[in-house]
Amino acid sequence: MAHTIHIVGLGAGNFEQMSIGAWRCLQSDRKKFFRTAMHPVVQELEAKGVVYQSFDQVYEKHTKFSDVYEEIVAKLLKEAASEDIIYGVPGHPMIAEVTTQKLLEAQHNGQIQIQMYSAPSFLDEMFTALEVDPVDGFLLLDATNFSVADLQLHKHMIFTQVYDAYVASEVKLALLEGLPFDYPVTVLSGVGTSNEKIQQRQLCELDHCLSVDNLRSVYIPPVALEALLPLYDFSTLIQIISVLRGPNGCPWDQKQTHESLKKYLQEETKELLEAIDAQDSLRMEEELGDVLLQVILHAQIAAEKGEFSIFDVIQTLNEKMIRRHPHVFGDQKADTVEEVIEIWKEIKEKE
C-alpha cells in the first residue's frame, strides 16, 4: 500500500490562520519537511516545538526554479517510499504551488497517497489589502514562468513569486511591451502578516531597490479600453471592433455586411502581396493588420447574427492544423516535404 504525504498549508503568514486539522497534523511524530523556512509562521512553529527539515538549501544549488521543484519532489517521494510524511508549504497547497501539482501527478501514478490540509492563501489577504473584488476578473501569474502572450491587461493581474530585482525586471520588461513607463503598479510583501509592506510605484521603477523577498507579489490594475488602443492584446482588438459595431460606434462600421466588405478584403490582400514582393517588412506588418481587421470584422458580423464568433474560427483552425499534421501532433512519420504532401492528400480525401 502506498504511503501518504500530508501536505499542510501554513497560511499567509500568521499561526492563527492555520486550520485545527493542520496544527494537529504538525503535532504528530511523523517526519516533517517544509519547502522553505523563510515564512513568518515557521518561527512560531519552531517556538512551539515543531521539528522539521527545510529545502532552502536546494534553492541554492540550482539556477532554475523548475530544477528546484523537481529535486524537492524527488526527495519527498524517496522519503514517502517507506513511511508517511508531512510536507508544509506557504499559503494554500493548491495556489501557486508547483510541488503540489507534481505530487498530485505522483498520486495519479499510484506512487503515493495525498492528504491535504487547506489554509488561507496570500490571495485572500491581497484582495483585502488592494480592496479588489476578484469577481471582476483577475489573472494570477507566476513571475518566474510566464510569457507576454499570457498577459491580459484589461483584467486585474497579480504576479506572485517576485523574489528579487531580477525577476521583477523580467516582469517590468514584459509589461512595458504594452504599458506606458509611468503606469502605476503596487508592490506587496508579507500581506496579512505583521511585516506587511505595500508600495505604489511607476512601472519603470518596479525593479528598483528590491532585496530578496519570497513573500513579494506585484499587482497591475486593469487598463481601460481607451488606454488599450495602441496595445498588442488580441482580446482588445476584439473589444474595439465590437465597440465600433455597437450602438454608440462608428456609422460606417455599423453599416458593413459580409458582401460590402468583400472588396476591402481583396484590396488589403493585394496590398499585402505587393509588400511581400517588395520585401518591405514594415509595410507587411501594417498590411497583415489590415487583413486581420477584415477577418475580425467578418467574425463580428457573424457573431451578431448568432452564426459563429472569432473564437469558433480559431478553434476550427486549431483543429484543422492538428488534424492535418499527424506527423507533428500524432504518431505518423514524415521526414521530407514529399511525405508531408502525401499525408495531406490522404487527409483531404477523407475530409
N, C-alpha and C positions, 0 to 999 in steps of 0.2 A: 504494500500500500504506500502511495506517495506521501511524503511528509508535507507539513503545512508551513508556509511563510505567512506570518501575521503582519500585514502592512498597516502600520499605525500612522494616522495623520497627526502631526504635532501642532496643528493650528497655525494661525497667522503670526503668533509671537508671544501670547500670554498663556500661562499654565491654565487659567480659568477657562480658556476656550476649548480645552481637550474634553472629550466625552468621558463619562464614567467608565464605559467599556474599555476605552483606550488606556486609561490610567490603570485599571485592574490588570490589563494585559501586560503593561510595563512593570507591574509589581511581581509578575511571575518569575520563576527561576530559569526561564528559557534564555538562551544566548540572545543578546540584543546588538543590532547593528544600526547605526544612523548614517544616512547618506552624507550628512555634514554636521559637525559640532558648531558651526558658525550660524547658530539660530538662537534667538533670545530665550526660548523655553528650555533649551538644553541645560543652561546654567541652573535653572530652577530644579530640573530633574536630577542633576548631579547633587544638589543640596539635599534632595530627598532620598539620596542613596541609590539612585539608578546607576548601574554599571553597564557600560556599552563600549563598542568599538566603532570609530567613525571611518569614513572612506576619504577623508580630506587629503590623505597622502596620495591617493590615486589621481586627484586633480593635478598634483604637482608633476606627475610622470608624463602626462600627455599634453599635446598642443591642441587636440580636437576634442570637443565635448562628446562626440559620438564614441570615441575610444574610451573615454572615462566611463560612460554608461555601460558599455559592453563589458568592461572589466568588473565593475560593481556587480552586475547581474551574474556574471560567471562565478564570482566569489560567493554570492548568496546561494546560487544553485549547488555549488560544491558543499557548502555548509548544510544545506537542507537535504542533502542526499542521505544523511544519517540521523537527522533529528529535526524536530520543529524549531523554528527560529522566529525572531521578531525583527522587523525592519521598519525603522522610523524615518518618515520623510516630512519636510516642511509643508505646512498648509494642508490641503486636502489631497489624498493619494491619487485622485483621478484628474487633478487640474495641473497642467504644466509639469507633469512628472513622467519623463520618458522611461525611467526604470520600471515604473509600474506597468506601463504598456508592454515592455519586454518580458516582465514576469508573467503577465497575463497570457502572452504567447506561449510561454513555457507550460502554463497550466493547460492550455488548449492542446498541447502536445503530450499531455499526460505525465510530465516530469514532476510536477508539484501540485499542491492544492493551495489556494489563496483564501485567506480570511482578512477582510478589510475593515478598518475602523475609521470612519469618516471624521472630519473636523472642519471648522470654518476655514475657508481659503482666504488668501490675500485679496481676492476679488471682492468678497463681502465688505471688507474694510475699505477697499479702494473706492467702490461705488459710493460709500458713505462719505469718505473724505472729499471726493470730487463733486458730490451732490448730483450724480448722474443716475438716471433710471435706465437699466440695461434693456428694458422693453423697447426703447427707441432703436435698438440695434447696435451691436458692438462687435469688434473683431479683436481677438486675443492672439498675439503673435509671439513666437519665441525669437528674441533678438539675436540668438546665436544661429538661427536656422530659418531664414525666410528669403524671399526674392521680391523684387519690385512688383512683379505680377500679382503678388498676394495682397498688395495694399488696396484698401477701399476707402478713399479719402472722404466719402460722404457719410461714413459711419464713425462712431466713437472707436478709437483704436488704442489698445494697450499693448505695449511691448514689455514682456517680462524677461527676467534674466539679463538685465543690462548691467553686467557685473563690473565693468570698468570703462575707462575712456575709449579703449579700442573698440569695444562692442558698441558703445554709444556713437562713435564716429561712423560705423557701418550703418547704423540706423539713420543718422543725420544725412549721409550721402544719398541713401535711397529716397528719403523724403524730399530732399532738395531737387530730385528729378521732377517733382510736381508741385512743390510748395515754395512760396517766397522765403527768402533767407530770414526774414523777421517774423515768421509765423509763430504764434505763441504755443509753447508746449509746457507740460508740467512734469517735473521730476519728483518722484515719490520714493521714499526709503523708509522701511520699517513701519509701514502703515499698520495701525492697530496696536502698536507697542508704545512703551514709554519713550522710545527714541525716535518716534515718528518725525520725519522731516518732509516738508512739501515746499518746492521751489518753482517759481514761474520763470521761464527763460524764453529767449528767442531761439528758433531752430538752429541758427548758425552757432549758438553758444552751447549747444546740447552737450558736447563732449569736453567742455572747458572745466578744469579743476575738479575732476571726478576721481576720487580714490576707489580702491577695490571695495565693493559692497554687494554681497549676494542677495540682499533684500531690496534692490533698487528696480523700479519699473518706470516707464515713461508713458504719459498719456498724451494723445494727439486729438484735440477736439475736431468734430466733423466740419468739413468745409461746405459753405453754402453753394448752391448750384451756380450762382453768378460768378463766384470766385473760381469755380472748376473749369470755366470755359477754355482756358489755354492748356489744360492738363491732358495727360495721356490715358486717363482711366476710361476703359471701354464702356462701363455702365453709365458714365457721364454722357458719352455720345448718345446712348440710347435715350437718356433723360432729355437731352437737348432737342432731339428730333420729336420726342413726344410732346414737349412744350410747344415747339413750332407748329405742330399739327393740332394742338389743343385749342380750346375755346378762346384763350387770350393770346394765341400765337400769331403767326405771320399769314396774312391773307393769301399770298402766293403758295406757301407750303400747304395750307389747308385745302386748297383747291385741286391739288395734284391727284392723279389717278395712275394706275399701272400703265394705261395707254398713253397718257400725256408725258410720262417720264421716259418712254422708250427712246425718243430722240436724244435725250440727255445722256442716257447710258451709252448710246452709240458714239456720241461726241466725246465723252470722257474716256471711253476705251480707245478711241482713235488717238487722242492726245497722249494717253499713256504709252501706246505703241510708238509714237513719234519720240517720246522721251527715252524709251529703251533703245531705239535705233540711234539716237544721238548720244547715247551713253551719258546722259545728264542725270546724275543721281539726285540732285536737289529737286529737279523738276519731277523725276519719278516719284519722290516722296510725296509731293503735292498731288500729283495725278492719281496715285494709288488711293490717297484720301478721298479724292473726288469720286472714284469708282466705288469705294466703300460707302460713301454717302448715299449713292444710288441704291446699294444693297439694303442699307438700313431703312431708307425711305419706303422701298417696296415692302419690306417686312413690317414696318409700322402700319402701312395701309392695310395689309392682310390681317394684322392683329386687331385693328379696329373693326374689321368685318367678322372677327372670330374664326378666321381660316387657319392661320399659323403665326408664330412670332419669330423673332430673330433667334431665340433660343432653340426653337424647333429646327431652324435652318442649320444652326451649329451642331445640334445633336445628329441630324441626318448626315451632315458632312463627316462628323467624327466616326459614326457607324460605318460609313462608306470607306473611309480611309483605313480603318481597322480591318474591315471585311476584304478589301482589295489588296491588303499587304500581309497575307498569311505567312510570308517568308520573314516578316519582321515581328508580327504580333502572334504568330501561330507556330506550328511545328513543320511547315514546309521549308524547303531549301531553295535558294536562288542565288547563285554567285555571279551571274552575268546579266546584262541588260536583256539579252535574248531570252533567258529563262524567265525573267520578270514579265516580259511581254506575253509569253505563253501562258503564264499564270493568269494574267489579266484577261486574256482571251477566254479562258475556261470560265472564269468568274462571270464575265459579261454574258456569256452564253447561258449560264444558269439563271442569271438575273432576268 
